[in-house]
Amino acid sequence: MVNPREAAARPGGAPVPAHREGRFHATAPYGLVRLADTPMPASDLHGEHSADELLRGHDRTVPGTRSGWIDLTLTTLTPTFVGQTPERGRASASLRFPHGDRRLPALPGSTLRGLVRNTVRMLTGGETGPVNTPMLFFRAPVRIDPDSTDSALSTRARQVMAQQHSHYRRRRAGLRTRQGFLFHSRADGHWYVVEVPATALSDEPGQALKVPFAVLRESLRTWDFGVEDFPDPPRNNTYVPTTHEQHGRLQYRWVHAVHLPGERRVAAVAPTAEEARAHLDARAASARDLGRGGVVHALLVLTGVAAGERRNAYLFPRPPDLGGGLRVPDAMVELFESAEQVTGYQRAAFPDTLGTGPGDPVREPVAGAGGGGLPRRGLEPVWFDLDPSGAVVSFGRSGGYRIAVGDDNPIRRALPAPVLGPQHGDPDRAALAGRTVDVCRALFGDTDTFPGEAGASKGRVSFGSALSTDPGPDYPDGAVLRVQLLSPQRGCFANYLVQGPDAASGERPDIITWSHEGRVRLGGYKAYLHRHRAELGSPVRYDERAREELGLAVLPPGARAEPPRDTQRDIVPLRDGLTFRSRVTFTNLTDGELGVLLRALLLDNPVDGGDPADPEYAHKVGMGKSLGMGSVHLRPELYLVDRRARALDPGPDAGVVRADGHRVQGFLDAFGAALVGRRLPGGSDPRRWRRVEQAVDVCLAGRWRGRLPWEETAVMSLREFAEYPVLPPLTRRFHDAGWSGRA
C-alpha cells in the first residue's frame, strides 16, 4: 500500500483522470460493500434442521446434509506475494512450504479460509468489527479562517477545515487540555503526567508558553546557541523539526525564557540562567513600578507545520519535582505505541536519541523498528486531556495531536447493532453468547455460539494450503521489487463513511467524519479492486509508467542498491499465470450452506469457473493489493461423499461422486433463493440474487474482465486528500466507467 505522504512528494503526484466529474472526485484501489441492517441468520440456510443439531454434530453424520470436498485450482492473474517474516538484509520471497528436497510456493490454508470467510460475510451481511485498534484516533482539526485569501489551501479545503474545527470545539466542551511532561516511574513501572507549573505569563498550571519565531531569531543573534539562523519551516508536508538542519539542534533543548516587567510575553530566550538574568537586569532598570519581570527555565518544543502557517514554538516550564503526577492508564500508552498509531512522521520526529536530558532516553522500538516510542528515562513534553473527574483520557506530542473521538469505540455508532460483533473488553460480552448465529459463525465456528461454559462450535469447513509445483514461479528475470507495503490505516477522511447528497462535488463543507455525534454510518465492508493494465504483458513486467504510479522500483539481479527505508520492503513476488492446487473439506452442510460456500468461490463466474486466464470475476489475496498484486481466479470441483457407502466398501472411490454442473447450480440456487427471500420483497426466485445490494457490490469489486480503468483505482496523493474528496459508491464508479471494458 502506497504511503500517501511519499506519493505526494513525487514529482507531479498521482495521475488525475481527465474525465473526473467535479473537483473533488476521489479514487482508491478499494471500494465498499454496503452493510445490511441485520446479518442473514444461519437458520435461513438450515431448512428443516435445527441449529443445535448441525452445529454440535461435527463428530457424527447428520442425515440430510452434505459432506465431501472441493478440489480448488487457483491461477494468479497478477504478481502475488504472501508475506512471511522478512530476513534482514535480504529480499523476501513469497511464502514457501518444504516438500521433499524442494520448497514449493504456497498460499496457506488460513489465507484461503480468511478469503472465503470474508466473502461469505460480505454476501450475507455477517457480523464485523474494528480491523485495527479498539479505539479510533484522529488529528484535531486546526483553527483556520474559511474566508482567508492568504492561504495555499483551496476554498473547499478551508471551508471543510473551518467547520470541522468548530464542530470539534463544540463536542469537546467540558474536557480540559493541558500541557505537561509524561514520564515512566521506575519505582512502580507505571506512567504518569505532571502539569507544567504556573508562571507569571500563565494563569494556571498546565499551560505551556508560546515563543514567536521572530523572538527565537533575535535570541540566536544575541547568544551563542550553536545555531546561526532560524528560518521559517518549509510550507510543505516534508517538514520534520528534529531532522531540520537548524531546528533540530534546538528541539528539546532546555533554555531560559525572559519576560520583561509589565509584559505578558516572552521577550527573549537565553541558553543559560546567568545570561537570561543579565538580559533582564539590563532592561528592567528603566521599567520601574511595572513589576519585576522574571526568568523561566523551560524546554523548547518545535512541532510540525499546521496548515503551512506555524509561526510559534512552545516553551514547557520545568516542574520543580515530579510529585503529584496523574496516572496515565497503561492501556493508553500501549495503544499510543502500537504500530497502528505510530506513523512514519513520528518515527522521524522522535528518534531513539531524542531526549530531555543527558544519556540514552531508552525509547523502545515500535513494531520492531526504531523511532516513535516513548522514553523510559527522562521526560516527554505532551498535550493531554482531562475529563471532569480529573482523569487522563488521551495525550499526544503536538498541539494538534490525535485524540480518541469518544469515550467508547466510535465503530459502535457507525454500525447497526446486530452487525457489530462482541469486542474484546465488552462488559456484556458473556451475555451476548448464544445470540442469533449468522452464516459465517455457523460455517466457520465461533467461541460463543452457545450460552454457558461449553459455548464454542467447531467449524464445518476446513482449508488445506495451496501449493504450486511450477519450476519457475517468481517474478521474471530474477528481479527484486522494492515496494511500499504499509498496513492500511483508518483515517478521519470521509471515504469510509456514508455522506449526504451531493457531498462528492461542489463547495459543500459539511463532510461527515468520525468525530460527528449522532448517527454516523460506516459505508460498508472494505474490498480491494483489481488493478491491472493489459499492456504489462504476461508474465507481467512493470513498465516505467507502472513503476512511477505505483511507487515501486525494479532492482535487476545483482544490483547494488541502498538499503530499503523503514516503509519499504524488497520482495520477490510470484509471477502471474501460476497454478496452485488445494482441497477444501466440509462436513454436514445443508444445500444452502454448500451453495453459499460455492458462491463465495465462484462469485458470478460459470459453474465450471470460466476461463482461468481471463475470467469475468476474481479474488484478491496476499499483500500489495493496492498495487494491483494478488488477483487470483478460483475454479472449484465439487465431490460429494456418502459416508455410509464408504464405510461398507473399502474401495478408494466408494461413495464418492463428482457433482456435475446441474447439481452445482442446484446448490447455488438453494443459497440464492434464501438470500433473495431474506433481502428482497416479492418471492424468492434464486435468479434475483444479483439484485441484492451486497451481492451487487461483491461482484463489482470482483470484476476482472470489466474492471475499472487503471487511473480510477489510483491511490490519491496527500494533496488530493487535502481537498476532502468523497469516494462514490461502487455502483456509481462502475456506471461512470461504462460498467465494462478493459483497463
Buried (B, 14 or more C-beta within 10 A) or exposed (E): BBBBBBBBBEEEBBBBBEEBEEEBBBBBBBBBBBBBEBBBBBBBBBBEBEBEBBBBBBEEBBEEBBBBBBBBBBBBBBBBBBBEEBEEEEBBBBBBBEEEEEEBBBBBBEBBBBBBBBBBBBBBBBBBBBEBBBBBBBBBBBBBEBEEEEBEBBBBBBBBBBBBBEBBEEBBEEEEBBBBBBBBEEEEEEBBBBBBBEBEBBEEBBBBBBBEBEBBBBBBEBBEBEBEEBEEBEEEBBBBBBEBEBBBEBBBBBBBBBBBBEBEEBBBBBBEEEBBBEBBEEBBEEBEEEBEBBBBBBBBBBBBBBBBBBEBBBBBBBBEEEEEBBEBEEEBBEBBBBBBBBBBBBBBBBBBEBBBEEEEBBBEBBBEBBBBBBBBBBBBBBBBBBEEEEEBBBBBBBBBBBBBBBEEBBBBBBBBEBBBBBEEEBEEEEEEBEBEBBBBBBBBBBEBBBEEEEBEBBBBBBBBBBBBEBEEBBBBEEBBBBBBBBEBBBBBBBBBBBBEEEBBBEEBBEBBBBBBEEEBBBBBBBBBBBBBBEEBEEBBBBEEEBBBBBBBBBBEEEEEEEEBEBBBBBBBBBBBBBBBBBBBBBBBBBBBBBBBBBBBBBBBBBBEBBBBEEBBBBBBBBBBBBBBBBBBBBBBBBBBBBEEEBEEEEEEEEBBBEBEEEBBBBBBBBBBBBBBBBBBEEEBBBEBBEEBBBBBBBBBBBBBBBBBBBBBBBBBBBBBBBBBBBBBBBBEBBEBBEEEEEB
